[in-house]
Amino acid sequence: MANFYCEYCGTKYSSVSSLTNASCMKHPNGAAKGKHKLYEGSEKSQYTCKYCGTNYSNLTALTGASCMRHPNGAAKGKHAPAL
């Protein structure tokens, strides 16, 4: 059975419909001001930030940490997963 993850927060769901119907606490517009966004990459043993190259073992840890090379400025945004 496949797992589906949110690109913003790393939360795992068993279907795309359940993921995209739920509010995301780490949505870029603010907590619960938007829905989860489907992470379109594959499941991996390590996830890499597309801005700085830092590796994490899961999407939740990656998307929960501030990125020093975020486009909005140092520590003004979270890491984002590279595909």
C-alpha positions, 0 to 999 in steps of 0.5 A: 500500500502506497503512502502519500506525504504533504510537501509542507509538513511531511504528514503521511496519509494513505490516500491522496484524497484524504491528504488534499482534503485536510488543513495543513498546520505548516501551510505557507499562508499560515497554520490551517489557512490552506490544505496539504500539498502532495509531495510528488517525490518517492519515499527515500531513506534520506530527504534533501532540502532543495535550498541548502542540501541538508539531509534528514531521515524523514519529511516531517523533520526536514519540513520542521526545521528552518533553512538558512538558505531559504529564498525569503531569507536566512531562517525565514522559511522551512526546508523544502524537499527536493524531488 
